Each structure stands twice: as C-alpha cells, then as structure tokens.
Amino acid sequence: MTTNFDEIIDRSNTNAAAVEGFQDYLFDADVEITLNHAPEDLVSMWVADMSFASAPAAIAAIQKRLAHPVFGYTMNFDNAYYDAFVQWTQQQYGWQFAREALLISSGVIPALFDLVDQLCGVNETALTLTPAYGYFKHAVTHHHRELRTSPLKVADGHYTIDFEDLQRQTADPAVRVLFLCHPHNPTGRSWTDAELRQIGEICFENNVIIVSDEIHCDLLRVGKQHTPLAKLFPDSDQIITCMAPSKTFNLAGMMTANIIIPNPELRALWQARSHPFVSPLGLAAAQGAYENGHDWLQALRAYLDKNFNVLAATLKQELPQAVFQIPDATYLAWVDLSAYLPADLNLTKFFLEEAGVIMEGGEMFVADGGTRVRLNVACPTSTLLEGLRRIVAAVNAYKTSV
Ligand SMILES: Cc1ncc(COP(=O)(O)O)c(C=O)c1O
C-alpha cells in the first residue's frame, strides 16, 4: 500500500470534524453565518488533520487487529508498544526514556485537562507563549483558572521568545506549569536547542514544571531535526513530554497519545486520576505506524514541503504584502494579512462567507493572533490551489469594496 497524496478523498458522511463539525467549533451559537457556497463546495483548511489517507502501516495494523473478534477494555500491558515507540524516538531524535515513564492517553487534549488538575494547586495556574493552541486555554479555564500568557516577539514573520518576560512570569509562585508547544502551533517554529535550554533553565530555577507538547515533532521540513526538550535535560524529571501518532500518521480519530512522565510522584498522581483505558484499534494503529511508517512519513514530508513552496510562490505573486515564512515544522501556515484586512475583522467568518474556505483566523489562538490566518496545507496540491484562488479573490474583492 502506498499513498497518492494527490487523491481527493470525499470525507462526507464520516463525521469528520474537518468538513462537518466546523460551525460549532469555530463560532459561538449566536453568530449568524451566511454561506455563499454550497456546504459540499467549501474548501476545508482548518482543523489539524490531513485530507490524505492515513499511513498504510497503521491501516494494515488495524486490519490485523480486526482479525481478533474481542474489543474489550484495553491497556498498555505488554512491552510491544513501548518497544516500537522507543525505537522510533531513538531513530528519529536519538532519545529514549524508561518503560515505566510511558503512559497512554486517549489524546493530548484530555491529557492537558488532566495535567492542569493534577499539577496545579488551588491558587496555581499555567503559562504559555502566545499566540497559542486554543486547548491550552480551554484546559486551564475548565478548571476555573486563568491562563497566563507570554507574547512571542515577531519580526518579518519570524517568532522568538521574550525571555525577559518568561523569566518575570515564571518567577510568580502562582505559575506552576509551562505549556510549551514544540514545534509551535500556530507559528510553526521548532525551538532551537539554545532556546530550549534557556526555557528549561528559567523554568527549573523557578520551580515550574514543563508540559512539552511535541505532537507536531515528526512533521518537520525535510532536512530539519527535532530535539525533544527532555533530551537536553537528562537529569531533570520536571518535564512531561506529550507525543502522538495522530498528526504524524493522520490518526487523530484513533484517540491514542503518549504521555511521558519520568517523575514517580507525578506519575502516581496521573495513575490515580486519569482514565486508564485505551482503544485497542488505536493502540494497534500506533504500534504499526511506529514500526513500519517511516518511508511513508518521508514521502509525506516531501509532499508538504512542495505544498509550502506552492503557497509561498502564490502569496508572493498574488498577495505580495502578506507576511509569511515557510514554517520549520507542522503542516500549518501562519499568514499575516494585516496589509490587506482590518484588525477588527473576524477572519474565520470573513473567509468562510466570502471565499467558502474554512480556516482559523488569529482570534482563535488565545491572544496575539493579530490579523493572521492559519491554513492547513495537508491536502492535495489541487485543493490548496483552489483554496488560495478563493482567498486571493476574497482579499482583492475586499480591497475594492472599501
Ligand atoms: C499543539 C497541539 N496539541 C494537541 C493537539 C491535539 O491532540 P490530540 O488529538 O492528541 O488530543 C493538537 C491538535 O491540533 C495540537 O496542535
């Protein structure tokens, strides 16, 4: 089995969030949307899954597991999954961790919710770098706390960390946890080893635990290399690393994520309070993908690189004042359209209504999103080109209407 990344796969009638679930997620109930396109004609470039078939190695492993007819309660009892995953982390990032540190969750999102509950005392909370992945905020507000934010610095589309601010904010004893996103959604930055060392040193000095969400770590541009934060701090057990096969192999619906908790007390808390069961199909899919998905991932990365080049060339030609840099990682493009569109425009609504393109505007990313959009380019190049044609037309129509 190989994957033809150019194939357009109809996802209707599969309960796919990408095509059927956008309205509830992206808009409050009282926001009225006027679609100028038929629902089946919308181009979906929002939620972070891919329009491609999932990795064949995962599909084959699911099929093999289906040959056994019992799908009862399942946990990660034996060593087979650990062996497959740790071989992956060793090969991909030169990093290993102990068997007992590996816990399986039904996703990084549920893990974030659980970790706020387990790590933060009543008057404690988490900090993150903004703009940020929305669930960092939801996980904190769900537990009746306010997320602290440290704005990233940006120059010509390149994001860096404001270390002075990070130092100042982590010095507040109320900040117990840093939610680090590495590589970073939505900016696409893969933090350098020097940046990671500085983040770690600041946090440990201030007794702040780091939850390092590395879910996008396998989706780097060809030639780039991921360094897990924990690899740089082999003597610290104050880093909880979250990785998953969901982005890498397009398995988000399989509800399986790796939460690596080296500290025995923190692990005991997790074991006492988190839901212990996993999906048997999800576990099989993840193991199969880690064992046999390497070549497919290489082909995927090359295809994503090509799509990013198409995007960069189109923006340069059609919207030359858009600020965009091809990201180090992820399949998400983060494009500044402030030269064309006003700061108070809800971009998610604007592009849905005017272009028939579903994507997320800066307002969806906790804070400091600005007049930017996040476009998911993990789709056939023909779909990307159609989405871009519509986006460009909508921006040009806006320009002439004001
Ligand atoms: C940074 C980040 N963390 C977590 C998730 C979701 O994780 P999961 O599907 O394992 O719950 C996403 C999905 O977009 C993400 O971008």
The ligand as a Gaussian input file, in Angstrom:
#p B3LYP/6-31G(d) Opt

LIG

0 1
 C       -0.309000      21.556000      19.947000
 C       -1.405000      20.538000      19.870000
 N       -1.628000      19.744000      20.923000
 C       -2.600000      18.813000      20.906000
 C       -3.409000      18.646000      19.794000
 C       -4.487000      17.614000      19.795000
 O       -4.068000      16.420000      20.384000
 P       -4.941000      15.106000      20.390000
 O       -5.605000      14.962000      19.070000
 O       -3.952000      14.010000      20.688000
 O       -5.927000      15.246000      21.512000
 C       -3.207000      19.472000      18.685000
 C       -4.080000      19.372000      17.503000
 O       -4.138000      20.230000      16.684000
 C       -2.166000      20.428000      18.716000
 O       -1.916000      21.229000      17.686000

